[in-house]
Amino acid sequence: MKKNFILLMSCIMLLSSCAKQNKDTQVVISKENRETPDFSKGVMDEKILWYLGRLSDVQVSPNGKTILYSVTYYDYRTNSGNAELYTMPIGGGEPKRITTTPNDEMQPIWRPDGKKIAYLYSDDNGTQVWECNPNGKKAKQLTHVDGDINCFSYAPDMKHITYSMNVRLDPTIEQRYSDLPNANAMIYDDLMYRHWNYWADGTYSHVFIADYPKCDNAIDLLEGQKFHSPNPPFGGIEELAWSPDGQKLAYCCKKLTGKAFAESTNTDIYIYDVKSKTHTNISKENKGYDMDPVFSLDGKKLVWWSMETDGFESDKHRLMIYDFETQKMEDYSKDFDQDATNFSWSKDGKKVYFNSVKEATYQIYCLDLATRKFEQLTNGDYDYNTLQVCGDQIITTRTTHAYPSEIYAVNLKNKEVKQLSFINKDILDKVTLGKTIKKWVPTTDGKKMLVWVILPPNFDSTKTYPALLYCEGGPQSPVSQFYSYRWNFQMMAAHDYIVVAPNRRGLPGFGQEWNDAISKDYGGQCMKDYLSAIDAIAKEPYVDENHLGCVGASFGGFSVYWLAGHHDKRFKAFIAHCGMFNFESWYNTTEELFFANHDIEGAYWKNPTPNSYNFSPHKFVGNWDTPILVIHGGNDFRIPYTEGMQAFDVAQMRGIPSRFLFFPDECHFVTKPQNAMLWQREFFRWLDQWLKEKNNASK
């Protein structure tokens, strides 16, 4: 259900590691000063999972000699984490930790001349931009704005910086009624009064341009306008881009409010001219998303990803290029039946490098603008999640089901791949990891479906193991080689479960027809695909076909609820996290109506009622007969927690063994260390009870 899941595949790992540091804890958390996990079992557990360092924000220095990056370490005892900055030579080598503070250094970047590193830092002065020397010394606060800066970047000519922060345009309750200072309420007159995990508070994310280095005389590009840029809920600096000469700033904005905002995805690319102070919408012809612009190094062109259909959040990510000389935009990916995101230009401006998902892996591609030919540069069962062109190589990050994000270099001449960072090697060397194998399973309509099968560590083919069908969220997000800190396949395998993870209908990477097949058909072919996958793998001699479970979150949670009413006794246990249970109540309480209007055809009071409502899981609870664990977060506004309550209450009223795990302060995700560890323990406590305790599993 997450907007822009393709952008989010790298983000999904970061979101699961976004627990905020407890500001009362003034201890610098590092790899060394935490409790060492017990490695005696030799396999992954929740403490080892949260002991891993989480790498992000990889940035190559302007001279191409040094890599800057961030690593976050968590200490579950303090329920907090700490992000610090590191540098390493471009060819790899010993990393150097350059910051040591009790709070996070966030969103680090190089100053364009390479003489300083800048980052966001939060203290009693709010979240401000700081600068330090490349060795971390002489840190100095750069901005002194009244509020918290959300993201920032330098103009290449170093005459300006841009940053975003929230500005108040609607009065608070106290401002309306000054004689009621203790009143606690919120008042709304339009939709989008809450979004994902926050309530609208009368502030709007605006883009500012300020002089550098004084950072004064800031101009609000959206002054007085009740619009957002970057766009909520996940937008960041990728939505802002400077031209190489520092005279133009591209920014993304959906200039809609209230009900119109809730029903539309029409986000446009605007060009702000620093000298003339004018704004030009260069993507107004397109009615869907236009996002994440990147200027060519000569400033003559701009590339971004675009979706054609308004209201469809998972339409094809087209590769759009705007030519400033002709003032025209063009879709360069008309004949490329894949998505394109995360762009980087070659130095001569003749090629664009980008990420695209193909057959359940994220790979690096290149577009030659002259020939319009696309070339796949990387291969293998890996996810390449970021990229930055540096001379004759690309610096990227890579994950698999077994290994979290590390830094790699891809040679553009011979396509060789070299690992540069090894931040978790000493930890992972102490555990045995499960093996992922790839299978192609026939579907009921005569096609082939890619299914990942993750085997337990120390797998013994002469034994039989219980198996878990993993149902993906999104719904249009690939079951790729991602590394999750919650839905972690290695954790499942370490508990001696076979994991069956199908790329069912509705996922990108297999052509647009396969991706689009799920919309308006939630209970159709995609559910048949799930059953085809588990039925095929259950026939393997190492799978105990009498002890199968089914788990999933978001659309995966819906899938669990739906399968609970249609599985014909295949499964002995279910776990649904943040899933839709009743389409009618969900439609009335969710916020991004464009999603519901596209995927389930709109409101249930339409005459006739859309056919999609016939797939609502609550209509089939009469068939429920299997133990189910329901998990939900109190701050989940995409799928409000009342959906989980309904499912749990139904199971209880029908006498079905059931449990409700509720996190009052979590959202669609579980991000706080101790909550996440509790999630893992309850997840396996439930599965072990019903899939391993024979007396219960046979009931």
C-alpha positions as CSV (number, residue, x, y, z in Angstrom):
1,M,0.0,0.0,0.0
2,K,2.9,2.3,0.2
3,K,3.1,5.2,-2.3
4,N,6.0,4.7,-4.6
5,F,7.1,1.3,-3.5
6,I,9.6,1.1,-6.3
7,L,11.4,4.1,-4.9
8,L,11.0,2.6,-1.6
9,M,12.8,-0.7,-2.0
10,S,15.9,0.9,-0.6
11,C,13.7,2.9,1.6
12,I,11.8,-0.1,3.0
13,M,15.1,-1.1,4.7
14,L,15.6,2.5,6.0
15,L,12.1,2.9,7.2
16,S,12.5,-0.3,9.3
17,S,15.6,1.3,10.8
18,C,14.1,4.7,11.5
19,A,13.6,4.5,15.2
20,K,14.4,7.9,16.7
21,Q,17.1,8.2,19.3
22,N,15.8,8.9,22.8
23,K,17.1,12.4,23.4
24,D,17.3,11.7,27.2
25,T,20.0,9.1,26.3
26,Q,23.2,11.0,25.9
27,V,25.4,7.9,25.3
28,V,27.0,7.6,21.9
29,I,25.9,4.3,20.5
30,S,28.5,2.5,18.6
31,K,29.3,-1.0,17.4
32,E,31.6,-1.5,20.3
33,N,29.6,-0.2,23.4
34,R,26.5,-2.3,23.0
35,E,25.6,-5.7,24.4
36,T,27.1,-8.4,22.3
37,P,24.5,-10.9,21.1
38,D,24.7,-14.6,21.8
39,F,26.2,-16.2,18.7
40,S,26.3,-19.7,20.2
41,K,23.3,-21.0,18.2
42,G,25.1,-19.9,15.0
43,V,22.0,-18.6,13.2
44,M,20.1,-15.3,13.0
45,D,18.0,-14.1,15.9
46,E,16.3,-10.8,16.7
47,K,19.2,-9.5,18.8
48,I,21.7,-10.2,16.1
49,L,19.4,-8.6,13.5
50,W,19.3,-5.4,15.6
51,Y,23.1,-5.6,16.1
52,L,23.8,-5.1,12.4
53,G,25.0,-1.8,11.2
54,R,22.7,-0.1,8.7
55,L,24.4,1.7,5.9
56,S,22.9,4.6,4.0
57,D,23.6,8.0,2.4
58,V,26.5,7.0,0.2
59,Q,28.1,10.0,-1.4
60,V,31.2,10.3,-3.6
61,S,33.4,13.4,-3.1
62,P,33.6,15.9,-6.0
63,N,37.2,14.9,-6.8
64,G,36.1,11.2,-7.0
65,K,38.6,10.0,-4.4
66,T,36.5,9.5,-1.2
67,I,33.2,7.9,-0.3
68,L,31.1,9.4,2.5
69,Y,28.4,7.3,4.1
70,S,26.4,6.9,7.3
71,V,26.0,3.8,9.5
72,T,23.3,3.5,12.2
73,Y,23.9,1.2,15.1
74,Y,21.1,0.4,17.6
75,D,21.1,-0.6,21.2
76,Y,17.9,-2.3,22.1
77,R,18.6,-1.7,25.9
78,T,18.1,2.1,25.4
79,N,15.6,1.5,22.6
80,S,17.5,3.9,20.4
81,G,20.0,4.2,17.6
82,N,22.8,6.5,16.5
83,A,23.8,7.4,13.0
84,E,27.5,8.4,12.5
85,L,29.5,9.4,9.5
86,Y,32.3,7.4,7.9
87,T,34.7,7.9,4.9
88,M,36.7,5.5,2.9
89,P,38.9,5.6,-0.2
90,I,37.1,5.2,-3.5
91,G,38.8,1.9,-4.2
92,G,37.9,0.5,-0.8
93,G,40.1,0.2,2.3
94,E,39.9,1.0,6.0
95,P,36.9,3.2,6.8
96,K,37.3,6.2,9.1
97,R,34.6,7.2,11.6
98,I,34.6,11.0,11.4
99,T,31.8,11.9,13.9
100,T,31.1,10.8,17.4
101,T,28.1,12.5,18.9
102,P,25.1,11.4,20.9
103,N,22.6,12.4,18.2
104,D,22.3,11.5,14.5
105,E,24.2,13.1,11.7
106,M,21.6,12.8,9.0
107,Q,21.6,13.2,5.2
108,P,25.3,13.9,4.8
109,I,26.6,15.5,1.6
110,W,29.8,17.0,0.2
111,R,30.0,20.7,-0.4
112,P,30.5,21.2,-4.1
113,D,34.2,22.1,-3.7
114,G,34.8,19.0,-1.5
115,K,36.3,21.1,1.3
116,K,33.4,20.5,3.7
117,I,30.8,17.9,4.6
118,A,27.4,19.0,5.6
119,Y,24.6,17.2,7.4
120,L,21.5,17.7,9.5
121,Y,21.8,17.6,13.2
122,S,19.2,17.9,15.9
123,D,19.7,19.4,19.3
124,D,18.1,22.1,21.5
125,N,18.2,24.5,18.5
126,G,16.1,22.1,16.4
127,T,17.2,20.3,13.3
128,Q,19.8,22.5,11.4
129,V,22.4,22.2,8.8
130,W,25.9,21.8,10.1
131,E,29.3,21.7,8.3
132,C,32.6,20.1,9.3
133,N,35.9,19.4,7.7
134,P,36.2,16.1,5.7
135,N,37.9,14.6,8.8
136,G,34.9,15.5,10.9
137,K,36.7,18.3,12.8
138,K,35.6,21.9,13.4
139,A,31.9,21.2,13.2
140,K,29.9,24.4,13.0
141,Q,26.1,25.1,12.8
142,L,25.4,26.7,9.4
143,T,21.6,27.5,9.6
144,H,19.7,29.1,12.4
145,V,16.1,29.0,11.3
146,D,13.1,28.9,13.6
147,G,12.0,25.3,13.1
148,D,13.3,22.0,11.8
149,I,15.0,21.6,8.4
150,N,13.8,18.4,6.6
151,C,16.3,18.2,3.8
152,F,18.9,20.5,2.1
153,S,21.5,20.8,-0.7
154,Y,24.1,23.3,-2.0
155,A,23.8,25.2,-5.3
156,P,26.8,24.0,-7.4
157,D,28.2,27.6,-7.6
158,M,28.0,27.7,-3.8
159,K,26.1,31.0,-3.8
160,H,23.0,29.5,-2.3
161,I,21.6,26.6,-0.4
162,T,18.1,25.2,-0.6
163,Y,16.3,23.5,2.2
164,S,12.8,22.5,3.2
165,M,11.0,23.1,6.4
166,N,7.4,23.2,7.6
167,V,5.7,26.6,7.8
168,R,2.5,27.3,9.7
169,L,-0.3,28.6,7.5
170,D,-3.3,27.5,9.6
171,P,-3.9,28.7,13.1
172,T,-3.6,26.5,16.2
173,I,-6.4,25.9,18.6
174,E,-4.7,28.3,21.1
175,Q,-4.4,30.9,18.4
176,R,-8.1,30.6,17.6
177,Y,-9.2,30.5,21.2
178,S,-6.5,32.1,23.4
179,D,-8.6,31.8,26.5
180,L,-8.5,28.0,26.2
181,P,-4.8,27.2,26.5
182,N,-5.3,23.7,27.7
183,A,-7.9,22.6,25.1
184,N,-6.7,19.6,23.2
185,A,-8.4,19.2,19.9
186,M,-8.0,19.3,16.1
187,I,-10.5,20.9,13.7
188,Y,-10.8,20.0,10.0
189,D,-12.9,21.2,7.2
190,D,-11.5,19.0,4.3
191,L,-9.9,15.7,3.6
192,M,-6.2,14.7,4.0
193,Y,-6.5,15.6,7.7
194,R,-4.2,12.7,8.3
195,H,-1.6,11.0,6.2
196,W,0.2,7.7,6.7
197,N,1.2,8.3,10.4
198,Y,0.6,11.9,11.2
199,W,-2.3,14.3,11.7
200,A,-2.4,17.5,9.7
201,D,-1.2,20.2,12.0
202,G,-1.7,23.3,9.9
203,T,1.9,23.3,8.6
204,Y,3.1,22.8,5.1
205,S,6.5,21.6,3.8
206,H,8.0,24.5,1.8
207,V,11.2,25.0,-0.2
208,F,13.5,27.9,0.7
209,I,16.5,29.3,-1.1
210,A,19.0,31.2,1.1
211,D,22.3,32.9,0.4
212,Y,25.5,30.9,1.2
213,P,27.5,30.9,3.5
214,K,25.5,33.3,5.7
215,C,22.2,31.4,5.0
216,D,20.2,34.5,5.4
217,N,17.7,36.3,3.2
218,A,15.8,33.1,2.6
219,I,13.1,33.1,0.0
220,D,10.0,30.8,0.4
221,L,9.2,29.5,-3.0
222,L,5.7,28.6,-2.0
223,E,5.1,31.6,0.3
224,G,1.5,31.7,1.5
225,Q,0.5,28.6,-0.5
226,K,-1.0,25.6,1.2
227,F,0.9,23.1,-0.9
228,H,3.8,20.8,0.0
229,S,7.3,20.4,-1.5
230,P,8.9,18.0,-1.0
231,N,5.7,15.9,-1.1
232,P,4.4,14.0,1.9
233,P,4.7,11.5,3.3
234,F,8.2,10.3,2.2
235,G,9.5,13.1,-0.1
236,G,13.0,14.3,0.5
237,I,16.0,15.9,-1.3
238,E,15.5,13.7,-4.3
239,E,12.6,16.0,-5.2
240,L,14.8,19.0,-5.4
241,A,17.6,19.5,-8.0
242,W,20.0,22.4,-8.8
243,S,21.1,23.2,-12.3
244,P,24.9,23.0,-12.7
245,D,25.2,26.8,-12.9
246,G,23.2,27.3,-9.8
247,Q,20.7,29.5,-11.6
248,K,17.7,27.1,-11.6
249,L,16.1,24.8,-9.0
250,A,13.8,22.0,-10.0
251,Y,11.2,21.0,-7.4
252,C,8.2,18.7,-7.2
253,C,4.8,19.8,-6.0
254,K,1.3,18.6,-6.1
255,K,-0.6,21.9,-6.2
256,L,-3.9,20.4,-4.9
257,T,-5.5,20.5,-1.4
258,G,-8.1,18.6,0.5
259,K,-10.3,16.2,-1.4
260,A,-8.6,16.9,-4.7
261,F,-5.2,16.1,-3.1
262,A,-6.6,12.8,-1.7
263,E,-8.0,11.8,-5.1
264,S,-5.1,12.7,-7.4
265,T,-1.5,11.8,-8.0
266,N,-0.9,14.8,-10.3
267,T,2.5,16.0,-9.1
268,D,4.5,18.3,-11.4
269,I,8.1,19.4,-11.9
270,Y,8.6,23.2,-11.5
271,I,11.6,25.1,-12.5
272,Y,12.4,28.2,-10.4
273,D,14.7,30.8,-12.0
274,V,16.9,32.3,-9.3
275,K,17.4,35.6,-11.2
276,S,13.9,36.3,-12.5
277,K,12.2,34.6,-9.6
278,T,9.8,32.9,-11.9
279,H,8.3,29.4,-11.7
280,T,7.6,27.2,-14.8
281,N,5.7,24.0,-14.8
282,I,7.4,21.8,-17.4
283,S,5.3,18.7,-16.9
284,K,1.8,20.1,-16.9
285,E,0.8,18.0,-19.9
286,N,1.1,14.8,-17.7
287,K,-1.7,14.2,-15.2
288,G,0.0,11.5,-13.0
289,Y,3.2,11.6,-11.0
290,D,6.3,13.5,-12.2
291,M,9.1,13.1,-9.6
292,D,12.8,13.2,-8.8
293,P,14.4,15.4,-11.4
294,V,18.1,15.3,-12.2
295,F,19.9,17.9,-14.4
296,S,22.4,16.8,-17.0
297,L,25.9,18.1,-16.2
298,D,25.7,20.7,-19.0
299,G,22.3,21.9,-17.7
300,K,20.6,21.5,-21.1
301,K,18.4,18.5,-20.1
302,L,16.4,17.3,-17.2
303,V,15.5,13.6,-16.5
304,W,12.8,12.4,-14.1
305,W,10.3,9.5,-13.7
306,S,6.7,10.0,-14.6
307,M,3.5,8.0,-14.4
308,E,0.9,8.6,-17.1
309,T,-2.3,7.8,-15.2
310,D,-3.7,10.1,-12.6
311,G,-4.7,8.2,-9.5
312,F,-2.6,5.1,-10.3
313,E,0.3,5.1,-7.8
314,S,1.9,2.0,-9.4
315,D,1.8,2.9,-13.1
316,K,4.9,2.4,-15.2
317,H,7.8,4.7,-14.2
318,R,8.6,6.3,-17.5
319,L,11.9,7.9,-18.3
320,M,11.1,11.5,-19.2
321,I,13.6,14.0,-20.5
322,Y,13.0,17.7,-20.9
323,D,15.1,19.7,-23.4
324,F,15.5,23.3,-22.3
325,E,16.4,24.4,-25.8
326,T,13.3,23.0,-27.5
327,Q,11.2,23.3,-24.3
328,K,9.7,19.9,-24.9
329,M,9.6,16.7,-22.8
330,E,9.7,13.2,-24.2
331,D,9.2,9.7,-23.0
332,Y,12.4,7.8,-23.9
333,S,11.0,4.5,-22.5
334,K,8.0,3.9,-24.7
335,D,9.5,0.6,-26.0
336,F,11.1,-0.3,-22.6
337,D,8.6,-2.5,-20.7
338,Q,10.2,-1.8,-17.3
339,D,10.3,1.0,-14.8
340,A,13.1,3.5,-14.6
341,T,14.1,5.4,-11.4
342,N,17.1,6.8,-9.6
343,F,18.9,8.6,-12.4
344,S,22.5,9.7,-12.9
345,W,24.0,11.3,-16.0
346,S,27.3,10.5,-17.7
347,K,29.8,13.4,-17.7
348,D,29.2,14.1,-21.4
349,G,25.4,14.0,-21.1
350,K,25.0,11.3,-23.7
351,K,23.9,8.6,-21.3
352,V,21.5,8.2,-18.4
353,Y,22.1,5.5,-15.8
354,F,19.2,4.2,-13.7
355,N,17.8,1.4,-11.6
356,S,15.1,-0.9,-12.9
357,V,13.5,-4.1,-11.6
358,K,13.7,-7.1,-13.8
359,E,12.5,-10.6,-12.8
360,A,12.5,-9.8,-9.1
361,T,15.9,-8.1,-8.9
362,Y,16.9,-4.4,-9.1
363,Q,19.6,-3.9,-11.7
364,I,21.6,-1.0,-13.2
365,Y,20.8,0.1,-16.7
366,C,22.1,2.6,-19.2
367,L,20.2,4.6,-21.9
368,D,22.1,5.9,-24.8
369,L,20.3,9.0,-25.9
370,A,21.5,9.0,-29.4
371,T,20.6,5.4,-30.3
372,R,17.8,5.2,-27.7
373,K,19.1,1.8,-26.8
374,F,18.9,0.4,-23.3
375,E,21.7,-1.8,-21.9
376,Q,21.5,-3.8,-18.7
377,L,24.9,-3.4,-16.9
378,T,24.5,-5.7,-13.9
379,N,23.1,-9.2,-13.5
380,G,22.6,-11.8,-10.8
381,D,20.3,-12.4,-7.9
382,Y,21.0,-9.0,-6.2
383,D,19.3,-5.7,-5.7
384,Y,21.4,-2.7,-6.7
385,N,19.6,0.1,-4.8
386,T,21.5,3.3,-5.4
387,L,24.0,4.6,-8.0
388,Q,26.4,7.4,-8.6
389,V,28.5,7.7,-11.7
390,C,32.2,8.3,-10.8
391,G,34.5,8.3,-13.8
392,D,34.6,4.9,-15.4
393,Q,32.6,3.2,-12.6
394,I,29.4,3.4,-10.7
395,I,29.3,3.5,-7.0
396,T,26.3,1.6,-5.8
397,T,24.8,-0.3,-2.8
398,R,23.7,-3.9,-3.0
399,T,21.6,-6.3,-0.9
400,T,20.4,-9.9,-1.0
401,H,18.0,-11.9,1.2
402,A,21.1,-12.9,3.2
403,Y,23.2,-9.7,3.3
404,P,22.2,-6.1,4.2
405,S,23.4,-3.1,2.3
406,E,27.0,-2.7,1.4
407,I,28.9,-0.4,-1.0
408,Y,30.0,-1.8,-4.4
409,A,31.7,-0.5,-7.5
410,V,30.6,-1.5,-11.0
411,N,33.3,-1.0,-13.7
412,L,31.6,0.5,-16.8
413,K,34.2,-1.0,-19.2
414,N,34.2,-4.6,-18.2
415,K,31.1,-4.8,-16.0
416,E,33.1,-6.3,-13.1
417,V,31.6,-5.7,-9.6
418,K,33.8,-5.1,-6.6
419,Q,32.7,-5.0,-3.0
420,L,34.1,-1.9,-1.2
421,S,32.6,-2.0,2.3
422,F,32.3,-4.8,4.8
423,I,30.6,-3.2,7.8
424,N,28.8,-6.4,8.9
425,K,31.2,-9.1,7.8
426,D,32.5,-9.9,11.3
427,I,28.9,-10.3,12.6
428,L,27.6,-12.4,9.7
429,D,30.7,-14.6,9.7
430,K,29.5,-15.9,13.0
431,V,26.1,-17.1,11.8
432,T,25.1,-19.7,9.2
433,L,22.7,-18.2,6.6
434,G,20.0,-19.9,4.7
435,K,20.2,-20.4,1.0
436,T,17.8,-18.7,-1.5
437,I,16.9,-20.8,-4.6
438,K,14.9,-19.6,-7.6
439,K,12.0,-21.6,-9.0
440,W,9.6,-20.9,-11.9
441,V,6.2,-22.2,-11.1
442,P,3.3,-22.7,-13.6
443,T,0.2,-20.6,-13.0
444,T,-3.4,-21.5,-13.5
445,D,-3.5,-19.4,-16.7
446,G,-0.5,-21.1,-18.3
447,K,2.2,-18.6,-17.4
448,K,5.4,-18.9,-15.3
449,M,5.9,-17.2,-12.0
450,L,9.2,-16.6,-10.2
451,V,9.2,-17.9,-6.7
452,W,12.0,-17.5,-4.2
453,V,12.5,-20.4,-1.8
454,I,14.6,-19.7,1.2
455,L,16.0,-22.8,2.9
456,P,16.9,-23.1,6.6
457,P,20.6,-22.8,7.7
458,N,22.2,-26.2,7.9
459,F,19.4,-27.5,5.6
460,D,19.1,-31.3,5.5
461,S,17.3,-32.5,2.4
462,T,16.4,-35.8,4.1
463,K,14.2,-33.9,6.6
464,T,10.9,-32.2,6.3
465,Y,10.3,-28.6,7.4
466,P,7.1,-26.5,7.9
467,A,6.7,-23.8,5.2
468,L,5.5,-20.2,5.2
469,L,3.8,-18.6,2.3
470,Y,5.0,-15.0,2.3
471,C,2.4,-12.5,0.9
472,E,4.0,-9.3,-0.4
473,G,2.6,-5.8,0.3
474,G,2.4,-2.8,-2.1
475,P,0.4,-4.3,-3.7
476,Q,2.7,-3.5,-6.7
477,S,6.2,-4.0,-5.1
478,P,8.5,-6.8,-6.2
479,V,9.6,-9.6,-4.0
480,S,13.2,-8.8,-4.9
481,Q,16.5,-9.4,-3.2
482,F,15.6,-6.9,-0.5
483,Y,16.9,-7.1,3.1
484,S,14.2,-6.3,5.6
485,Y,14.7,-5.8,9.4
486,R,11.2,-7.0,10.0
487,W,10.1,-9.4,7.2
488,N,13.5,-10.9,7.3
489,F,13.7,-14.2,5.4
490,Q,16.9,-15.2,7.2
491,M,15.1,-14.9,10.5
492,M,12.2,-17.1,9.3
493,A,14.7,-19.7,7.9
494,A,16.7,-19.6,11.1
495,H,13.6,-20.9,12.9
496,D,13.6,-23.9,10.6
497,Y,10.9,-22.7,8.2
498,I,11.0,-23.0,4.5
499,V,10.0,-19.6,3.1
500,V,8.0,-19.5,-0.1
501,A,8.0,-16.0,-1.6
502,P,6.2,-15.7,-4.9
503,N,6.2,-12.8,-7.4
504,R,2.5,-13.2,-8.0
505,R,0.4,-11.1,-10.4
506,G,0.6,-7.4,-9.7
507,L,4.3,-7.0,-9.2
508,P,6.7,-5.0,-11.4
509,G,9.7,-6.6,-13.2
510,F,7.7,-8.9,-15.5
511,G,6.2,-6.4,-17.9
512,Q,3.4,-3.9,-17.4
513,E,0.6,-6.4,-18.2
514,W,1.7,-8.6,-15.3
515,N,2.0,-5.5,-13.0
516,D,-1.4,-4.1,-13.9
517,A,-3.3,-7.5,-13.6
518,I,-4.0,-7.0,-9.9
519,S,-5.9,-3.7,-10.0
520,K,-9.7,-4.3,-9.5
521,D,-9.0,-8.0,-9.2
522,Y,-7.7,-8.5,-5.6
523,G,-9.4,-11.8,-5.2
524,G,-8.6,-13.1,-8.7
525,Q,-5.5,-14.3,-10.4
526,C,-3.1,-12.9,-7.8
527,M,-4.7,-15.2,-5.2
528,K,-4.6,-18.2,-7.6
529,D,-0.9,-17.4,-8.0
530,Y,-0.4,-17.6,-4.3
531,L,-2.0,-21.0,-4.1
532,S,-0.1,-22.2,-7.2
533,A,3.2,-21.2,-5.5
534,I,2.5,-22.9,-2.1
535,D,1.0,-26.0,-3.8
536,A,4.1,-26.4,-6.0
537,I,6.6,-26.1,-3.2
538,A,4.6,-28.2,-0.8
539,K,5.2,-31.1,-3.2
540,E,9.0,-30.9,-2.5
541,P,10.2,-33.9,-0.4
542,Y,11.7,-31.5,2.2
543,V,8.4,-29.7,2.9
544,D,5.9,-30.9,5.5
545,E,2.7,-30.2,3.5
546,N,0.6,-30.8,6.6
547,H,2.3,-27.8,8.4
548,L,2.0,-24.8,6.2
549,G,1.6,-21.2,7.4
550,C,0.7,-18.0,5.6
551,V,2.0,-14.5,6.6
552,G,2.0,-11.0,5.2
553,A,1.6,-7.2,5.8
554,S,-0.4,-4.4,4.1
555,F,-1.8,-6.0,0.9
556,G,-0.1,-9.1,2.2
557,G,-2.2,-8.8,5.3
558,F,-5.3,-8.5,3.2
559,S,-4.1,-11.5,1.3
560,V,-3.9,-13.5,4.5
561,Y,-7.5,-12.5,5.5
562,W,-8.7,-13.4,2.0
563,L,-6.9,-16.7,1.9
564,A,-8.3,-17.5,5.4
565,G,-11.7,-17.7,3.7
566,H,-10.5,-19.6,0.6
567,H,-7.6,-21.9,1.5
568,D,-9.4,-25.2,1.6
569,K,-7.5,-26.2,4.8
570,R,-4.1,-25.8,3.2
571,F,-2.8,-23.7,6.1
572,K,-2.5,-24.4,9.8
573,A,-1.7,-20.8,10.9
574,F,-2.1,-17.2,9.6
575,I,-0.4,-13.9,10.5
576,A,-1.8,-10.7,9.1
577,H,-0.1,-7.4,9.8
578,C,-1.9,-4.1,9.0
579,G,-4.2,-5.7,6.4
580,M,-7.5,-4.5,4.9
581,F,-10.3,-6.6,6.3
582,N,-13.5,-4.8,5.3
583,F,-13.3,-2.7,2.1
584,E,-16.3,-0.5,3.1
585,S,-14.9,0.5,6.5
586,W,-11.4,0.9,5.0
587,Y,-12.7,3.1,2.2
588,N,-14.3,5.4,4.8
589,T,-11.2,5.7,6.9
590,T,-8.1,5.6,4.6
591,E,-6.6,8.9,3.4
592,E,-5.0,8.4,-0.1
593,L,-8.3,8.0,-1.9
594,F,-6.6,7.8,-5.3
595,F,-5.4,4.4,-4.3
596,A,-8.8,3.1,-3.3
597,N,-10.5,4.8,-6.3
598,H,-8.1,3.1,-8.8
599,D,-7.6,-0.3,-7.2
600,I,-11.1,-1.1,-5.8
601,E,-13.0,1.1,-8.2
602,G,-14.1,3.8,-5.8
603,A,-16.9,4.2,-3.3
604,Y,-19.1,1.3,-2.2
605,W,-22.2,3.6,-2.4
606,K,-21.9,3.8,-6.2
607,N,-24.8,2.3,-8.1
608,P,-24.0,-0.4,-8.9
609,T,-21.5,-1.3,-6.2
610,P,-18.1,-1.9,-7.8
611,N,-17.4,-5.5,-8.3
612,S,-14.1,-5.2,-6.3
613,Y,-16.1,-5.1,-3.1
614,N,-17.0,-8.7,-3.7
615,F,-13.4,-9.5,-2.8
616,S,-13.6,-8.0,0.7
617,P,-12.3,-10.6,3.2
618,H,-15.1,-9.9,5.7
619,K,-17.6,-11.5,3.4
620,F,-15.9,-14.9,3.8
621,V,-15.4,-15.1,7.5
622,G,-18.0,-17.9,7.6
623,N,-15.2,-20.1,6.1
624,W,-12.6,-19.1,8.7
625,D,-11.3,-22.2,10.5
626,T,-7.6,-21.6,11.2
627,P,-5.7,-19.9,14.0
628,I,-4.8,-16.3,13.2
629,L,-2.5,-13.7,14.7
630,V,-3.5,-10.1,13.9
631,I,-0.9,-7.3,14.2
632,H,-1.6,-3.6,13.8
633,G,-0.2,-0.1,14.7
634,G,-2.2,2.6,16.3
635,N,-0.7,5.3,14.1
636,D,-1.4,3.5,10.8
637,F,-3.6,5.8,8.8
638,R,-3.2,4.0,5.4
639,I,-5.0,1.0,6.9
640,P,-6.4,2.1,10.3
641,Y,-6.1,-0.3,13.2
642,T,-9.8,-0.8,13.3
643,E,-9.4,-3.2,10.4
644,G,-7.3,-5.4,12.6
645,M,-9.7,-5.1,15.4
646,Q,-12.5,-6.3,13.2
647,A,-10.6,-9.3,12.1
648,F,-9.6,-10.3,15.6
649,D,-13.1,-9.7,17.0
650,V,-14.6,-11.9,14.3
651,A,-12.1,-14.7,15.0
652,Q,-12.8,-14.4,18.7
653,M,-16.6,-14.5,18.2
654,R,-16.3,-17.5,16.0
655,G,-14.2,-19.4,18.5
656,I,-11.1,-19.5,16.3
657,P,-7.8,-19.4,18.2
658,S,-6.6,-15.9,17.7
659,R,-4.3,-13.2,19.2
660,F,-4.2,-9.4,18.7
661,L,-0.7,-7.7,18.9
662,F,-1.3,-4.0,19.0
663,F,1.4,-1.3,19.0
664,P,-0.1,2.1,20.0
665,D,2.9,4.2,18.9
666,E,3.8,2.4,15.7
667,C,2.5,3.1,12.2
668,H,2.3,0.9,9.1
669,F,5.8,-0.3,10.1
670,V,7.4,-1.3,13.4
671,T,10.5,0.9,13.8
672,K,11.4,1.1,17.5
673,P,14.0,-1.6,18.5
674,Q,12.2,-3.2,21.4
675,N,8.8,-3.1,19.6
676,A,10.5,-4.7,16.6
677,M,12.1,-7.4,18.7
678,L,8.8,-8.1,20.4
679,W,7.2,-8.4,17.0
680,Q,9.7,-11.1,16.0
681,R,9.2,-13.0,19.3
682,E,5.4,-13.0,19.0
683,F,5.6,-13.8,15.3
684,F,7.5,-17.0,16.0
685,R,5.7,-17.8,19.2
686,W,2.5,-18.0,17.2
687,L,4.0,-20.0,14.3
688,D,5.8,-22.4,16.6
689,Q,2.7,-23.1,18.5
690,W,0.6,-24.0,15.5
691,L,3.1,-25.4,13.1
692,K,5.6,-27.2,15.4
693,E,3.5,-28.3,18.4
694,K,1.9,-31.3,16.8
695,N,-1.0,-31.5,19.2
696,N,-2.1,-28.0,18.3
697,A,-1.2,-28.1,14.6
698,S,-3.4,-31.1,14.0
699,K,-6.5,-29.4,15.5
